[in-house]
Amino acid sequence: MTKMTKVIQKEWGVTRLISSGPTFEVWHASIHAGGTSSVHMHRQKDNEFYVISGALRVESIGGGARLVEGTQCTLERGEWHQFHALTDVELIETYTVSEGELLDSEDIVRAKDQEVLVG
């Protein structure tokens, strides 16, 4: 059976929903070089990035990581973060919630002043 994939255009590229259930979402993102997300956090979801190709800088209040092909990082719920694509990037992004919770896909909170974490 074939089904349509949810595709969302962003300033930094495009993201496509691969799979979802009551406790998870899996997205494929294509981010153009120089693309930067807003400073944001998720109230309920843990957020994991797995880089398929390219290089991505992920910054959080607690520190930062440079991700390249085959590497990943996890940001816990409530952790303010931002990403910046150093090159064109293809990645898998997953969101999960704790046992007994249901995923709320609208749980994102964006920083009002858009202070940049990535230098």
C-alpha positions in Angstrom: 0.0 0.0 0.0 1.3 3.5 -0.9 0.6 6.6 1.1 1.4 10.2 0.7 4.4 11.6 2.7 3.8 14.8 4.7 6.3 17.3 3.4 7.0 20.6 5.1 9.0 23.4 3.4 11.2 25.4 5.8 13.6 28.4 5.4 16.5 26.0 5.8 15.3 23.2 3.5 12.6 20.6 3.6 11.5 17.9 6.0 9.4 14.8 5.2 7.5 12.5 7.7 8.7 8.9 7.2 6.8 7.2 10.0 4.8 8.1 13.1 2.9 6.5 16.0 1.4 7.6 19.3 4.9 7.8 20.9 7.3 8.7 18.0 7.9 10.5 14.8 10.7 9.9 12.2 11.5 12.6 9.7 14.0 12.9 6.8 15.4 16.4 6.5 17.3 18.0 3.6 19.1 21.2 4.9 20.9 23.5 2.5 24.4 24.8 3.4 24.1 27.7 5.7 20.6 26.8 6.8 19.9 27.5 10.5 16.9 26.6 12.7 15.3 28.9 15.2 16.4 28.6 18.8 13.8 26.3 20.2 13.0 23.4 22.6 10.4 20.7 22.9 8.4 20.5 26.1 7.7 16.8 25.8 9.8 15.2 23.1 13.4 14.0 23.1 14.9 14.9 19.7 17.6 12.9 18.0 19.6 13.8 14.8 21.4 11.2 12.7 23.4 12.6 9.8 23.3 10.6 6.6 25.5 13.0 4.7 27.1 16.5 5.2 28.1 18.4 8.3 25.8 19.9 10.9 26.6 22.0 14.0 24.1 21.5 16.8 24.3 23.9 19.8 22.5 23.7 23.1 22.8 25.6 26.3 24.8 22.7 27.6 27.3 22.7 24.7 27.6 21.7 21.1 28.4 19.0 18.7 29.7 18.8 15.1 27.9 16.0 13.4 29.1 14.3 10.1 28.0 11.3 8.2 27.2 8.4 10.5 27.1 10.4 13.7 24.2 11.4 16.0 23.2 13.3 19.0 20.2 13.4 21.3 18.6 16.5 22.8 16.4 15.9 25.8 13.1 17.6 26.3 13.3 21.1 27.6 16.8 21.6 26.2 17.1 24.8 24.1 18.9 24.1 20.9 19.6 25.3 17.3 21.3 23.7 14.3 23.4 25.2 11.5 24.3 23.3 8.3 28.0 23.6 7.5 27.3 21.9 4.1 24.3 20.5 2.4 22.9 17.9 4.9 20.7 14.9 4.7 19.6 13.6 8.1 17.1 11.5 10.0 15.4 13.2 12.9 13.4 11.3 15.5 11.1 12.5 18.3 10.2 10.2 21.1 8.3 10.6 24.4 8.5 8.8 27.7 6.5 5.6 28.4 2.9 6.3 29.2 2.9 9.6 27.2 1.4 10.4 23.8 3.3 12.5 21.4 2.1 16.1 20.8 3.6 17.2 17.4 2.9 20.9 18.4 5.1 20.9 21.6 7.8 23.2 20.2 8.6 26.5 21.9 10.6 29.0 20.0 12.8 31.7 21.7 11.1 35.0 21.4 14.3 37.0 20.9 15.8 34.4 18.5 19.2 34.7 20.3 21.7 32.7 18.2 23.4 29.8 19.9 25.4 28.8 16.9 28.4 31.1 16.2 
